[in-house]
Amino acid sequence: MSGTDDVVRPSWATPDRATRLLLSSPLEHVLPVIARTAATVGLDVYSDPGLLEVVEHEGDGRRMDRLLTRLARDLTVAETGAVRVVADPPENEVALATRLLSAPTLAVELARRGVTVEVRVLADAELWPVYQPMVSLADGTVVAHEALLRGRAHGREVGGGDLFFLAESAGWLDRLDRIAREAAIRGAGGWLGAADLYVKSNPAAVHRPQVCLAGTERAVHDSGLSAAQLVFEVVESQATTDRGHLMAVLDHHRSLGWRVALDDAGAGWSGLALISAVRPDVVKLGKELVVRLADPGPRAVAGALIELAHGLGATVVAEGVESERVADEVRELGADLGQGWFFGRPVRPEPETEPELLHV
């Protein structure tokens, strides 16, 4: 798995320059603003109620680029999110109707064109998984690894947080989430042994579990890992968005023999009700909470989370353990596993080996 064997090089459909835009919005004031801005940069404008057409009759799309740059500056994020846009719409009515049904928001279009985010970082990136050990706080043995995504673009390494931010901005969250899940599972098959594998997944990236997770299920089978070794992590902040959809996704995970973890619990100090509703197999105390355990408030919150989790039969993992003092604190509170730089950093392991254990 070393070298380039674990590298994924996905292709992303970044748009070319456009000479014609078709825009629509339910906000009555937005299209007139776009029309005035388009006119100031020398573009022709045609309007109907709720619909605006902007055309660059002569040119290569540079004036359209200037329009988009101006709109990114002049409109609010909420306004760009309330405008749908089709670039260079087809003349065929059926094809046009199809494009309109799948038209991105102006916010997504601006991101994909690199106007509002550095989308070329994602578009040019090589991606691979790294793995961080999780140890038993009772005896220091490595019992699991969490998979994390990394990338390299233009000669520099890019963290998973930045990659997912770019993907979500450009409307590609579901694809990157799938790529990261499947790369993590395939990459672990040659060396994981009997340890568990923790894989992050955003419920918003899974539209219909039976369809969207089919490739993940195949990756588990092809890797030779047991379904019981898989633990899928859902971040607490993501879990509160649509409770019904979340439960449908987690029920599907469990039907396949996979376990589920609530990640970053206590980040907002409001995880007790969520744990009771989700009843995860694993509760991971977030770093923001763990690093403040010397204060009475955070310590009380962590203690309550651990007590509730254990009452539901869940394992408790303390994240962000970066010193012996913090390791002792979470052990005394009753956490079962520890994760953080004190125990080991995320690495790309060699075949048949495990990531180096830095501290026991």
Residue, then its C-alpha position, 0 to 999 in steps of 0.5 A: m500500500s506504500g508509494t502510489d498504490d493507495v493514491v486516487r486521482p479523481s476527475w472533476a467536471t470544472p466548467d469552461r468559460a461561458t458566453r451565455l447564462l440562464l438564471s432564475s430565482p424566487l427572490e424578486h430583487v436579485l435578478p434585476v441586480i444581476a441584470r444591471t451588473a451584466a449591463t455594466v460589463g458590456l453584456d446583453v440582457y433579456s428578461d422574463p418574469g423570474l428568468l434572466e438571460v445574459v449573453e456575450h455575443e462577441g467574445d470568448g467569455r472574459r466579460m462573463d468571467r468579470l460578471l461572475t466575479r462582480l456577482a460574487r462580490d456584490l451578492t450575499v451568500a444567501e442570494t447566490g444560494a437562491v439563484r439557479v444558473v445554466a451556463d451555455p444552455p442547449e437549444n433543444e427543449v428536452a435537453l434544456a429541461t434536463r439541464l434546468l432540473s439539475a441546474p446548480t445554484l449560483a453559489v455552486e457555479l461560482a465555486r466550480r469556476g474558482v471564483t469563490v474557492e480555490v477549486r483547482v486545489l481539489a480538481d488537481a489533487e491526488l488523494w490517499p488515506v492515512y490512519q491514526p491509531m486508537v489505543s485501549l486506555a487500560d493497557g495501551t494496546v492498539v485496538a483500532h485505526e481511524a482513516l483520514l483523507r489527505g491530498r497533494a496539489h501543486g506540490r503541497e499537502v492538503g488536509g481532509g478538512d480543506l478538501f471537504f470544504l472545497a467539495e461541499s462548496a462546489g456541490w461535490l460532497d457526495r462524490l468525495d465522501r464516497i471516494a474517501r470511504e472506499a479508499a479508506i477501506r481498500g487501503a486498510g485491507g492489507w495490514l489492519g489485521a483484527a483491529d477495527l477501522y473507523v471511517k468518517s461519513n457525512p449523512a448528507a452525502v448518502h441520498r439513498p443508502q441502498v444505492c449510495l453505499a453499494g460501492t462501500e459495501r463492495a469495498v468492504h467485501d473486496s478488502g477482506l475485512s469483516a463487517a464487524q470491523l467497520v465503524f462509521e463515524v457521524v459528526e455530531s453537528q451533521a447528525t442534527t440536521d435531518r434526524g429522520h434521514l440520519m436514522a435511515v442511514l444508520d439503520h442501513h449501516r447496522s443492517l450490514g453489520w457495521r457499527v456507528a459512532l457519534d463523533d465530536a460529541g460535546a463540541g456544542w455541549s449538547g450531545l446527551a439528547l442526541i446520544s439517547a436518540v441515535r444510540p451509537d455503538v461508539v461515542k467519541l469525545g471531541k478534542e474541544l471538550v477533551v483539552r478543557l477537562a481541567d475546567p469543572g464545566p467541561r469535566a462535568v459534561a464529559g462525565a455525563l456523556i461517558e455515563l450515558a454512553h456506558g449506560l447504553g452499552a457504547t464504547v467511549v473514545a477520547e479524541g485529542v489526547e496529546s499529553e500524558r496528563v490528558a491521557d490520565e484525565v480521560r482514563e480517570l473519567g472512564a473513557d475506554l479508548g484514546q486517540g491523539w498525537f500522544f499515542g500516534r500520528p496519522v500515517r500511511p502504513e506499509p503492507e502487513t505493518e501497523p502505524e507506529l505507536l509513539h506512546v503507551 
